Amino acid sequence: MIKIYRHHHLIKISILVFIFLSCNQPKTNILFCDAETVIENRNQKLFQTSDNTFLNGQTQSSDESFSGKYSSKLTSENRNGMTYIFENLHAGDELKMSVWIYGNKQNSTILVDGDWGGKVFINDSTESKKGWYHLKGDYTIGGNDESISVCPYLKKKSDSIYVDDFQINFIAAKDHPKPSTPANVKALNILMDEKAMKKIQKQREDALKKGVLENENWVNAKIVYIEDTLSAKLRLKGDWTDHLKGNKWSYRIKLKNNKSINGMNIFSIQNPKIRSNLNEWLLHKLLEKENILTTQYDFLYVKQNNQSMGLYALEEHFTQEMLGKKHKNGGLIVCFSEDALWNDRLNNGGNDKANVPYLGGADIKTFSDEEVNKTPELSKNFEEANLLMNLYRYHLKPISEIFNVDQLAKYLALIDICGSQHGLIWHNQRMYFNPQTNLLEPIGFDAYTSNGAFSLSNQAFWGAYGINALDGSNQFQYLIFTDEIFYKKYIEYLEKYSSKEFLDSFIKTISDDLIKYKNYLQAEDADYNFNTDYLFTNAVNIQKALVYFKQHNVMQKNIEYLNDKASHITFDCAY
């Protein structure tokens, strides 16, 4: 996940640069610090490698090491590990970073601290060796003349961790291969006039300064696809500015005159990296296989004013047309409004305000206001959906009386198999109100981040151990496990989906498209790799956890505990 925070009391990077950078311009495209050698310069201890120098040599420790004899120990007094400072970066420059972590991986991150007044935290633990976790992340520079510092970082002062073998691969924008469109593949071409393009560019620049995108400024455009030229309006899309990094920006597009492309009248395009490339696509295919509502999600090549922008992810928006294609006529899609949360983040430099009931005060909104206002049937259905959403939010009825239990159990079990809990955050949740059953059904959406899997817990599966569930900011999501009818169905689907036979059969159905899209993605990023091993690893961990879960009657203990604590939940959570 990438999050940007702005702070008013940062030590400006330029001060450090004056002391440090004059002798520390990068000499190679690969910067590596193994913490083995420390030198002293102007009363500062520095990590010295054969090619470059890193700050915070005072953190060197012989207590633990991944390689060699030393590592960098991070504590409440020294939360920043080996630190490298870059000067005069340019839009599109890219940093690929990795570090080995010993200790609580939930409390470790790679920190990118910029002279724009913001901080970016990157978390993606991909593998482990000898008790050490490998943390990886990418960061693309948004504007020119930026100065940033990069380092492993301890998130909580009360803890301590060790970090070793910190590596940064620097790729200048000018060295990136120019995006292209294969000769035999049709591209979607976005045509904007100079006035529209300047408006979009200004909006992007403002967002990069604020750390959050204000996304209400639409411009007119033409969309050329295959043999059709369609009138449209579009805007920049996204909340965090990872949607705006480099030259591949995210757009929300609305076609005019009831026209559609691939059955979609309103859709989004974005850099595939925003949703972890093939991970998001695979989850959508898995949800479709199990008849769980989800948005149409695919890949296509895009041009902007006839210039190739490379491969994009294409995602359907929440419309009545989407429901019609799924034979869900008469219902509608609802969610908790996130307007107040993002307004505060916009006005507070990307930060959430403390003790604000974002969830508790959120309105229930629909994505079909015009249709709801015009159609008595939809208006009545929205009233019913509004009631169910509030019953769900405030835990006023059992989940089995609010949701289609079968659909919800399937959805959460598949989320566990894929390790994709980003969509469970309250303001990412989308629900379909089914007027035939008067129940809600979950819609799969926004499951991954640009740094891969996003976990709201460190459990093998979401409902595994709930005894400490109400201690965190994600306590609201755990209350679904107070309902035994749902809980049993969820465990039943975990057992089904974690079987090797199920996963093998599913992967076989998507193998051709998987290979095709993997080749497309690797043509743009030679370092990108993807395999489905993570599904089987998650499945094995779930099966092991289920053995303990059943032997120790964890479900009943969790239900009793959560029901006892349910009245004490708070609604000031951003997650």
C-alpha positions in Angstrom: 0.0 0.0 0.0 1.1 3.6 -0.6 -0.1 6.3 1.6 1.0 10.0 1.7 1.1 12.1 4.8 2.0 15.7 5.2 3.7 17.0 8.3 4.3 20.6 9.3 7.3 20.0 11.5 9.6 18.0 9.1 13.3 18.7 9.1 13.8 20.0 5.5 15.8 17.6 3.4 17.8 20.6 2.0 19.4 21.0 5.4 20.6 17.4 5.3 21.7 17.8 1.7 24.0 20.7 2.7 25.8 18.5 5.2 25.8 15.3 3.3 25.0 15.3 -0.4 28.0 17.2 -1.7 30.0 14.0 -1.5 27.2 11.6 -2.0 25.7 11.8 -5.5 24.8 8.3 -6.6 27.6 6.7 -8.5 25.6 3.7 -9.8 22.0 2.9 -10.7 22.0 0.3 -7.9 22.6 1.6 -4.4 23.2 -1.1 -1.7 23.9 -0.9 2.0 24.8 -4.0 4.0 25.5 -2.1 7.2 29.0 -3.6 7.5 31.1 -0.4 7.4 30.6 2.8 9.4 32.7 6.0 9.0 32.5 9.3 10.7 32.2 12.6 8.8 31.5 16.0 10.4 30.4 14.4 13.6 28.0 12.1 11.8 28.2 8.4 11.6 27.6 7.1 8.1 27.3 3.7 6.5 29.9 3.5 3.7 29.8 1.1 0.8 32.2 0.8 -2.1 30.1 3.2 -4.2 27.8 5.3 -1.9 27.2 6.6 1.6 24.1 6.3 3.7 23.0 8.3 6.8 22.4 6.8 10.3 25.5 4.8 10.8 24.9 5.1 14.6 22.2 2.3 14.2 24.8 -0.3 13.3 24.3 -3.4 15.5 25.9 -6.9 15.8 22.9 -8.4 17.6 21.4 -9.8 14.4 22.4 -9.9 10.7 20.9 -11.2 7.5 24.3 -11.2 5.8 27.8 -10.4 7.2 28.2 -9.4 10.8 26.0 -6.3 11.2 22.6 -4.8 10.6 20.9 -1.5 11.4 18.9 -1.7 14.6 15.8 0.6 14.8 14.4 1.7 18.2 12.3 4.5 19.7 15.5 6.6 19.7 16.5 5.8 16.1 13.4 4.9 14.0 15.2 5.6 10.6 17.6 3.0 9.3 20.3 3.5 6.6 19.1 6.5 4.7 19.9 7.7 1.2 19.1 11.2 -0.1 18.3 12.0 -3.7 18.5 15.5 -5.2 17.0 16.9 -8.4 14.8 14.0 -9.4 12.5 14.3 -12.4 8.9 13.2 -13.1 8.9 9.6 -14.1 12.1 8.6 -12.3 11.6 5.4 -10.5 12.9 3.8 -7.3 12.7 0.1 -6.8 13.5 -0.6 -3.1 14.0 -3.7 -1.0 15.2 -4.5 2.5 15.4 -7.5 4.8 13.6 -7.1 8.2 14.0 -9.1 11.4 11.2 -8.5 14.0 7.6 -7.6 13.7 6.9 -7.1 9.9 3.7 -5.3 10.7 5.8 -2.6 12.3 8.3 -2.1 9.5 8.1 -0.1 6.3 10.1 1.7 3.7 9.8 5.4 4.1 10.0 7.9 1.3 10.2 11.5 2.7 9.9 14.3 0.3 10.6 18.1 0.2 6.9 18.5 -0.9 6.1 18.1 2.8 4.8 14.5 2.7 5.8 11.0 3.6 5.0 7.8 1.8 5.0 4.4 3.5 5.5 1.3 1.5 4.6 -2.2 2.8 4.9 -5.4 0.8 6.5 -8.4 2.5 7.0 -11.0 -0.2 9.1 -13.8 1.3 11.0 -14.9 4.3 14.4 -16.5 5.0 16.0 -17.5 8.3 13.3 -15.5 10.2 13.9 -12.4 8.1 11.2 -10.8 5.9 11.9 -9.3 2.5 10.1 -5.9 2.2 9.8 -4.5 -1.4 8.3 -1.4 -2.9 8.4 0.9 -5.9 8.0 4.6 -6.0 7.7 6.9 -9.0 8.6 10.6 -8.8 5.6 12.9 -9.5 7.3 16.2 -10.3 10.6 17.7 -11.3 13.4 19.0 -9.0 12.3 16.8 -6.1 14.5 15.9 -3.2 13.7 12.8 -1.2 15.2 10.6 1.5 14.6 6.9 1.5 15.1 4.5 4.4 13.8 1.5 6.3 11.6 2.8 9.1 10.1 1.6 12.5 6.4 2.5 12.6 5.8 2.2 16.4 8.2 3.6 19.0 7.4 0.8 21.5 9.0 -1.8 19.3 12.4 -2.5 17.8 13.5 -4.2 14.5 16.7 -5.0 12.6 17.1 -4.1 8.9 19.8 -5.3 6.5 20.8 -5.4 2.9 18.9 -2.3 1.8 18.9 -1.9 -1.9 17.6 0.9 -4.2 17.4 0.5 -8.0 17.3 4.0 -9.5 15.8 4.1 -13.0 15.8 7.5 -14.7 12.7 8.5 -16.6 14.8 9.0 -19.8 15.9 5.3 -19.5 12.4 3.8 -19.4 11.4 2.1 -22.6 8.9 4.2 -24.5 5.4 2.7 -24.2 4.1 1.1 -27.4 1.1 -0.7 -28.7 1.5 -4.1 -30.3 0.7 -4.0 -34.0 -2.1 -6.5 -33.8 -3.9 -5.0 -30.7 -6.5 -2.2 -30.8 -5.9 0.8 -28.5 -8.3 3.2 -27.0 -7.3 6.7 -28.1 -8.2 9.7 -25.8 -8.3 13.0 -27.7 -8.2 16.3 -25.7 -7.8 19.8 -27.0 -5.1 22.1 -25.5 -7.5 23.8 -23.1 -8.7 20.5 -21.6 -5.2 19.1 -21.4 -4.0 22.2 -19.5 -6.9 21.9 -17.0 -6.0 18.2 -16.4 -2.3 19.0 -15.9 -3.1 21.8 -13.5 -5.4 19.5 -11.4 -2.6 16.9 -11.3 0.0 19.5 -10.2 -2.4 20.7 -7.4 -3.0 17.1 -6.2 0.7 16.3 -6.1 1.2 19.3 -3.8 -1.7 18.5 -1.5 -1.2 14.7 -1.5 -4.8 14.1 -2.3 -6.8 14.5 -5.5 -9.9 16.7 -5.8 -11.7 14.8 -8.5 -14.7 16.9 -9.6 -13.2 18.7 -12.6 -14.5 17.2 -15.8 -13.3 18.1 -19.3 -14.7 17.2 -22.8 -12.9 14.6 -24.9 -13.2 12.3 -27.8 -12.7 8.5 -27.4 -11.6 6.6 -30.5 -11.9 2.8 -30.2 -11.7 0.4 -33.1 -13.9 2.2 -35.8 -15.9 4.4 -33.4 -15.3 8.0 -32.4 -17.4 8.8 -29.3 -18.0 12.0 -27.4 -17.1 11.8 -23.7 -16.2 13.7 -20.6 -13.4 12.7 -18.3 -11.5 13.6 -15.2 -8.5 12.4 -13.3 -9.4 9.5 -11.1 -8.1 8.3 -7.7 -7.8 9.6 -4.2 -4.1 9.2 -3.4 -1.6 10.6 -5.9 -0.2 7.2 -6.8 -2.8 7.4 -9.6 -0.9 10.4 -11.0 2.8 9.4 -10.8 4.9 9.5 -13.9 3.2 9.8 -17.2 0.5 7.1 -16.9 -2.4 8.8 -15.1 -5.8 7.4 -14.1 -9.0 8.6 -15.7 -12.7 8.2 -15.1 -14.5 8.4 -18.5 -18.2 8.9 -19.2 -19.4 8.3 -22.7 -22.2 10.6 -24.0 -25.3 9.8 -26.0 -25.8 6.5 -24.3 -22.8 5.0 -26.1 -20.7 2.2 -24.6 -17.4 0.4 -25.1 -17.4 -3.3 -24.2 -20.8 -2.8 -22.7 -19.6 0.0 -20.4 -20.9 3.6 -20.5 -18.9 4.7 -17.5 -15.5 3.2 -16.7 -12.0 3.9 -15.3 -8.6 3.3 -16.8 -5.5 3.2 -14.6 -1.9 2.0 -14.4 -2.1 -1.8 -13.8 0.4 -1.3 -10.9 -2.2 0.6 -8.9 -4.1 -2.6 -8.3 -1.0 -4.9 -8.3 -1.1 -5.8 -11.9 -2.4 -9.4 -12.4 -3.5 -9.9 -8.8 -6.6 -7.8 -9.0 -7.6 -9.3 -12.4 -7.2 -12.8 -11.0 -9.4 -12.1 -8.1 -12.1 -10.6 -10.4 -12.0 -13.8 -12.4 -12.3 -15.9 -9.3 -15.3 -13.9 -8.1 -17.0 -14.2 -11.5 -16.4 -18.0 -11.4 -18.3 -18.2 -8.1 -21.1 -15.8 -9.2 -20.1 -13.1 -6.8 -20.9 -9.6 -8.1 -17.8 -7.7 -9.2 -16.9 -5.0 -11.8 -15.8 -5.9 -15.2 -12.0 -5.7 -15.1 -9.6 -6.2 -18.0 -6.5 -4.7 -19.7 -6.2 -2.6 -22.9 -3.7 -0.4 -24.6 -4.3 3.4 -24.4 -3.1 6.4 -26.5 -3.4 10.0 -25.5 -3.6 12.4 -28.4 -2.3 9.7 -30.6 0.8 9.1 -28.4 1.0 5.5 -26.9 0.7 5.4 -23.1 1.1 1.6 -22.9 -1.0 -1.0 -21.1 -3.8 0.2 -18.8 -6.3 -1.6 -16.5 -9.9 -1.1 -17.6 -12.6 -1.2 -14.9 -16.3 -0.8 -15.1 -18.0 1.8 -12.9 -21.1 1.2 -10.7 -24.1 1.7 -12.9 -27.6 0.3 -13.5 -26.2 -1.0 -16.8 -23.7 -3.1 -14.8 -26.5 -4.6 -12.9 -28.5 -5.2 -16.0 -25.7 -7.3 -17.5 -25.7 -9.4 -14.4 -29.5 -9.9 -14.6 -29.9 -7.8 -11.4 -32.6 -5.4 -12.7 -34.5 -3.4 -10.2 -31.8 -3.3 -7.5 -29.2 -0.7 -6.9 -25.6 -0.3 -5.5 -25.0 1.5 -2.3 -22.0 2.4 -0.1 -20.9 4.5 2.9 -20.0 8.0 1.8 -16.3 8.7 2.1 -16.7 12.4 1.3 -16.0 13.7 4.8 -12.9 11.4 5.2 -11.4 12.6 1.9 -12.3 16.3 2.6 -10.4 16.1 5.9 -7.5 14.4 4.2 -7.5 17.1 1.5 -7.5 19.9 4.0 -5.1 18.2 6.4 -2.3 17.3 4.0 -3.4 13.7 3.6 -3.9 13.0 7.3 -7.0 11.8 9.1 -8.2 13.9 12.0 -8.1 12.1 15.4 -11.4 11.0 17.0 -13.6 12.0 14.1 -16.5 9.5 13.5 -16.0 9.1 9.8 -17.8 5.8 9.6 -20.5 6.7 12.2 -21.3 10.0 10.4 -21.1 8.7 6.8 -24.3 9.1 4.7 -25.5 6.1 2.7 -25.2 6.9 -1.0 -26.1 5.3 -4.3 -24.4 5.5 -7.6 -27.7 6.1 -9.4 -29.1 9.3 -7.9 -30.8 10.4 -11.2 -32.5 7.1 -11.7 -33.5 6.8 -8.0 -35.0 10.3 -8.1 -37.0 9.6 -11.2 -38.2 6.0 -10.5 -40.5 5.3 -7.6 -39.5 1.7 -7.4 -35.8 2.5 -7.2 -36.6 5.3 -4.6 -38.4 2.7 -2.4 -35.5 0.2 -2.9 -33.0 2.9 -1.8 -35.0 3.4 1.4 -34.8 -0.3 2.1 -31.0 -0.4 1.3 -30.4 2.6 3.5 -32.1 0.8 6.4 -30.0 -2.4 5.9 -26.8 -0.5 5.7 -27.5 1.2 9.0 -28.5 -2.1 10.6 -25.1 -3.4 9.4 -23.1 -0.4 10.5 -24.6 -0.2 14.0 -24.9 -4.0 14.5 -28.6 -3.8 15.2 -29.5 -7.2 13.6 -27.8 -10.4 12.9 -25.8 -10.4 9.7 -27.9 -13.3 8.3 -30.9 -11.0 8.4 -29.0 -8.2 6.5 -26.9 -10.0 3.9 -27.3 -12.9 1.6 -25.2 -15.2 3.8 -24.1 -17.5 1.0 -22.8 -14.6 -1.1 -21.1 -12.9 1.8 -19.4 -16.1 3.0 -18.1 -16.9 -0.5 -16.8 -13.4 -0.9 -14.9 -13.3 2.4 -13.5 -16.8 1.9 -12.1 -15.9 -1.6 -10.7 -12.7 -0.1 -8.8 -14.8 2.4 -7.5 -17.2 -0.4 -6.2 -14.2 -2.4 -4.9 -12.2 0.6 -6.7 -9.1 -0.6 -8.4 -7.3 2.3 -8.1 -3.8 0.9 -11.7 -4.0 -0.3 -12.9 -4.7 3.3 -12.0 -1.2 4.4 -15.4 0.4 5.2 -15.1 3.2 2.5 -14.1 0.6 -0.1 -17.2 -1.6 0.5 -19.8 -1.6 -2.2 -23.2 -3.4 -1.7 -25.9 -4.5 -4.0 -29.5 -4.3 -2.7 -31.5 -7.2 -4.1 -35.2 -6.3 -4.1 -36.2 -10.0 -4.6 -34.7 -11.0 -1.3 -34.5 -7.6 0.5 -30.9 -8.4 1.4 -27.5 -6.9 0.7 -24.9 -8.7 -1.4 -21.1 -7.7 -1.5 -19.5 -6.5 -4.7 -15.8 -7.3 -5.2 -13.8 -4.1 -5.8 -10.5 -2.4 -5.1 -8.9 -5.5 -3.5 -5.2 -4.7 -3.9 -2.8 -1.7 -3.7 0.2 -0.7 -5.8 2.3 -2.7 -3.4 0.4 -5.9 -3.6 -1.5 -7.7 -0.9 -3.1 -5.5 1.8 -3.8 -7.1 5.1 -6.0 -5.8 7.9 -4.7 -8.5 10.2 -1.9 -11.0 10.5 -4.3 -14.0 10.6 -4.3 -16.9 8.2 -8.0 -16.1 7.6 -10.1 -13.1 8.5 -12.3 -14.9 11.1 -9.5 -17.0 12.7 -8.8 -15.4 16.0 -11.1 -12.6 17.1 -10.2 -12.4 20.8 -8.2 -9.2 20.2 -10.1 -8.1 17.2 -11.7 -5.0 18.8 -8.3 -3.5 19.8 -7.6 -2.1 16.3 -9.1 0.5 14.0 -10.7 -2.2 11.9 -12.9 -3.4 14.7 -16.1 -2.6 12.7 -15.4 -5.3 10.1 -15.1 -8.1 12.7 -18.7 -7.8 13.9 -20.0 -10.0 11.0 -18.5 -12.9 13.0 -21.1 -12.5 15.8 -23.6 -14.4 13.6 -23.2 -18.2 13.8 -25.2 -18.9 10.7 -22.8 -16.8 8.6 -19.7 -18.0 10.5 -20.4 -21.7 9.7 -21.1 -21.0 6.0 -17.9 -18.9 5.8 -15.8 -21.8 7.3 -17.5 -24.2 4.9 -16.4 -22.1 1.9 -12.9 -21.7 3.3 -12.6 -25.5 3.3 -13.8 -25.7 -0.3 -11.7 -22.9 -1.8 -8.5 -23.9 0.0 -8.4 -27.2 -1.7 -5.7 -27.8 -4.3 -8.3 -29.3 -6.6 -10.4 -26.2 -6.6 -7.4 -23.9 -7.3 -5.9 -26.1 -10.0 -9.2 -26.2 -11.8 -9.7 -22.4 -11.6 -6.2 -21.6 -12.8 -6.7 -23.9 -15.8 -9.7 -21.9 -16.9 -7.7 -18.6 -17.0 -4.3 -19.9 -18.1 -4.4 -18.6 -21.7 -5.4 -15.0 -20.7 -2.9 -15.1 -17.7 0.0 -15.9 -20.1 -1.1 -13.2 -22.6 -1.5 -10.4 -20.0 1.7 -11.4 -18.2 3.6 -11.1 -21.5 2.0 -7.6 -22.0 3.1 -6.5 -18.6 6.6 -7.8 -18.9 7.0 -6.0 -22.2 6.7 -2.8 -20.2 8.5 -3.9 -17.1 11.1 -6.6 -17.6 11.4 -7.0 -13.8 7.8 -7.9 -13.4 7.0 -11.5 -12.6 3.8 -13.2 -11.5 2.9 -16.7 -10.5 0.0 -18.2 -8.6 2.0 -19.7 -5.8 0.6 -17.2 -3.3 -2.8 -18.8 -3.7 -1.5 -22.2 -2.7 0.6 -20.8 0.1 -2.5 -18.9 1.5 -4.6 -22.1 1.1 -2.1 -24.3 3.0 -1.9 -21.7 5.8 -5.7 -21.6 6.0 -6.0 -25.3 6.2 -3.5 -25.5 9.0 -5.3 -22.7 10.9 -8.6 -24.4 10.4 -7.4 -27.5 12.3 -6.6 -25.4 15.4 -9.8 -23.4 14.9 -11.9 -26.5 15.1 -10.0 -28.4 17.8 -10.2 -25.4 20.1 -13.8 -24.4 19.4 -12.6 -20.9 18.4 -15.8 -20.0 16.6 -18.0 -20.2 19.7 -15.4 -18.3 21.8 -15.1 -15.6 19.2 -18.9 -15.2 18.9 -19.3 -14.9 22.7 -16.4 -12.4 23.0 -17.5 -10.2 20.0 -21.1 -10.1 21.1 -20.0 -9.0 24.5 -17.8 -6.2 23.1 -19.9 -5.2 20.2 -21.6 -2.3 22.0 -18.1 -0.7 22.7 -17.0 -0.2 19.1 -16.1 3.3 17.9 -16.6 4.8 14.5 -13.7 7.2 14.2 -11.8 4.7 11.9 -10.3 5.6 8.6 -10.0 1.8 8.0 
